[in-house]
Every structure is written in C-alpha cells, then in structure tokens.
Amino acid sequence: MSGPLAGIRVLDFIRVLAGPWATQSLADMGAEVIKIERPKVGDDARGFGPPFRKQASGPPATSLYFLSANRGKRSVTVDITKPEGRTLIRELAAQSDVFVENFKVGGMAAFGLDYAALSEINRRLIYCSITGFGQTGPHRHRPGYDVVVQAMAGFMSITGEPDGEPVRSGVPIADILTGLYATSAILAALYQRERSNTGQHIDLALLDVQIATLANQATSFLMTGVAPRRHGNAHPNICQYQSFLTSDGRIIVAVANDAQFRRFSSILGMVKLADDPRFQTNAGRVENRENLIPMISERLLQKSTVEWLSDFDRADIPSGPVNTLEQVFQDPQIAARDLVVEFPRENGDPVRVVANPIHFSQNAVSYELPPLGLGQHTDEVLAQVLLKSESSIQALRDSGVI
C-alpha cells in the first residue's frame, strides 16, 4: 500500500537537521525525495561524529547523526558552482512539487535557484526556505545554529535547575520543531495548490519556531511582564508535576488536578494532605510547593520505583520511570508500537533507526530506502527523471559536475 504522498517529488537541498527532518517525514509518507549534495563532501552532518556507522570497506563511514534524518531518500551529487550543475537543478525543479533549501539569505539567488527564478519554470513549485533568522529583519544574514537559537529565544533561560546555569535541550529541539513546522507548512501549501494550481514560497526561521513553541511560558510573560524562572523537572504552573527520588531510582509523577491529588495522597498514606487548606487546589499547591514537596519526597524514598509505579497504576495516577535509552528500547510498549526500523546489512553494521510515529488507517508509512550513501543514486535519478543517456551522464562526471 503506497503512502498518502505517493506521486509527490521533493528536492532536498538541505544540510544538517531541520530541513532533513522535514524531508524525511515527507519520504516516510510516500513522497519521492531526491537529496542534492555537494560532490565528494555531501551534507555536513555526514561528518558529525563520532559515533560513526561501522563499515567493512568502501566509502568513509557515515555519522549516526546523519543516519537519524536521511532515510527514504535518493542521493544525487551536483556541483551548482558550475553552469551545467545549475542547469541540472533547474531541470529537476521543473519536474518537482517541492523544493526545500537552507542556504543563507540570498545564497540561492546567487546561483539563480531562488523561488523567483524557479517559479518561472514551474509555477506549481512549493519552495521552502529554512534559515536561522528568516528572510527579513536585521539578523537575516546571520548563520543560525540550534544552540544559538535556544539561547536567543529564551528557551535556555527556563531550562535547568533553579540554582544552576541555563541549559540547552538534550536534543536539538529548535531544529526538530522547525522540521515539523516545515512539514506541516508544505502539506498545507500542497493542499492550497489543489485549489489555486500555483505554488508558493515558505519562509521558516529557527528563531521564530523556538519562540512560537515557548507556549505557556511566553504567554505568561506577555500577560504579566514577569519572566518565568527555571524549575528543573518541576512544572511552573502545576504541582506536583515533577521527578522524585525513590529508594532505587527516579520517578515522574504528573498530578494535574485535585481529584488525582486526593488519590495520590491516599496511595502515599498521607490523605491528610488533601484536606489541608494549603493543598486542596492546584493554585494552593503551586503557592505552597516549598512546604509540600519535601513531605512527598521523604515518603517516596521509602519504596522502589517499580513498587510506586504499581501502586500509582492501580489508582490511575499519571507516572513513569525516568528511563535511560537502554531501558526505553527494552520497554514492551516500544516494541508493540514498532518504533524501531532495521535496514538490512550492506557492507557494515545494519542500520537501526527510530520509526515515524504516525499510524495511518488507510496508508502505510514507507521505509523502502535506508539512509543513503553520498551520490549513490546520481546516475539512477538522472536517467529515470531527466532521461539522460549513459554517455551524457559520463560526460557530466568527467567534467566534475556530478
């Protein structure tokens, strides 16, 4: 069964993570994704290691960072500094539905591959530009990296322990969220094209996305003028909604309403807490958390994580262990949801990656192609899509265009 985006062709002119995350999602949903890379060098992320995938022989090993965001694509190497290379890209764009790029502002225009130029040859083309700071504004020409954006957007100011330093997310959250916004924007533009028969330019900035996803924290500041502070693993607006030590590890307890707090207090053998006027409402618990949390913490130290989880499950209290990744991938729930995809061994270790979390009732998510080797599909794409002959492909290779 083909994916819902079968028949859609995407040109992935992207490096590192935000854009590749978007185009990988489109590939998972059935789109044909052609990744354009620089000859001999490729996507910068190929070298983001260690760790690298172990290979018995052949080309240099590829970083596991790269493998996380590039399944389902075909790799074509083209040198766009050469006129013949730019011609190839225009020919491919003329036969594509989506073009995704993350060059600096004005970078693609310098090669005649910007939206204005390509829309002249394909008015149905949806062109998505991903940059650090967007196509407008005083910072538009600055390079944008995830950690810089996390800092500038204020994300780090609300992440970390109250008495510690600001902390970045353990994953490049600005990149990943921008990739997801890009995916949804592209899908919306494809839907609009069905009615208008024309494409459009999508301008996405990592900084914009990170600020947009500050969610309740940003709204709190905009409405009160008071900057949120760091709470570690605790929630600024809900109590108790945080991690606690047990006798053998850590547990997360997410008590989000007053009925849950009463059941939680009963499980702890501390039902009087729910009758205490200071703790009867969430607002009261937030205001008096410095009195409440030490009492709960002391009690939770008296039993193991597994024992508490069993008790909380029976009382329908939201909770979970603070797992290592080893524990995550041993969880039977993860196996039941098919969250790991393994591609067969090809000249090295098999490739194991995390699956797409979407489950369609009428379509299957596609995992036909493992993360690609640099230039692995150049001849194939030029022959199949552009109908180039073997001799013309060889001539392009001899001249260093591909």
C-alpha positions, 0 to 999 in steps of 0.5 A: 500500500503506497503512502498518502504522498505517493506521486509527490517529488521533493528536492532536498537541498538541505544540510544538517537537521531541520530541513532533513527532518522535514524531508524525511517525514515527507519520504516516510509518507510516500513522497519521492525525495531526491537529496542534492549534495555537494560532490565528494563532501555531501551534507555536513552532518555526514561528518558529525561524529563520532559515533560513526556507522561501522563499515567493512570497506568502501566509502568513509563511514557515515555519522549516526547523526546523519543516519537519524534524518536521511532515510527514504531518500535518493542521493544525487551529487551536483556541483551548482558552482558550475553552469551545467550543475545549475542547469541540472537543478533547474531541470529537476525543479521543473519536474518537482512539487517541492523544493526545500533549501537552507542556504543563507539569505540570498545564497540561492539567488546567487546561483539563480535557484531562488523561488523567483527564478524557479517559479518561472519554470514551474509555477506549481513549485512549493519552495521552502526556505529554512534559515536561522533568522528568516528572510527579513529583519536585521539578523537575516544574514546571520548563520543560525545554529540550534544552540544559538537559537535556544539561547536567543529565544529564551528557551535556555533561560527556563531550562535547568535547575533553579540554582544552576546555569541555563541549559540547552535541550538534550536534543536539538529541539529548535531544529526538530520543531522547525522540521515539523513546522516545515512539514506541516507548512508544505502539506498545507501549501500542497493542499492550497495548490489543489485549489489555486494550481500555483505554488508558493514560497515558505519562509521558516526561521529557527528563531521564530519556531523556538519562540512560537513553541515557548507556549505557556511560558511566553504567554505568561510573560506577555500577560504579566511582564514577569519572566518565568524562572527555571524549575528543573523537572518541576512544572511552573504552573502545576504541582506536583508535576515533577521527578522524585527520588525513590529508594532505587531510582527516579520517578515522574509523577504528573498530578494535574488536578485535585481529584488525582491529588486526593488519590495520590495522597491516599496511595502515599498514606498521607490523605491528610494532605488533601484536606489541608487548606494549603493543598486542596487546589492546584493554585494552593499547591503551586503557592505552597510547593516549598512546604509540600514537596519535601513531605512527598519526597521523604515518603517516596524514598521509602519504596522502589520505583517499580513498587510506586509505579504499581501502586500509582497504576492501580489508582490511575495516577499519571507516572513513569520511570525516568528511563535511560535509552537502554531501558526505553528500547527494552520497554514492551510498549516500544516494541508493540508500537514498532518504533524501531526500523532495521535496514538490512546489512550492506557492507557494515553494521545494519542500520537501526533507526527510530520509526515515524510515529504516525499510524495511518488507517488507510496508508502505510508509512514507507521505509523502502530506502535506508539512509543513503550513501553520498551520490549513490543514486546520481546516475539512477535519478538522472536517467529515470527523471531527466532521461539522460543517456549513459554517455551524457551522464559520463560526460557530466562526471568527467567534467566534475559536475556530478 
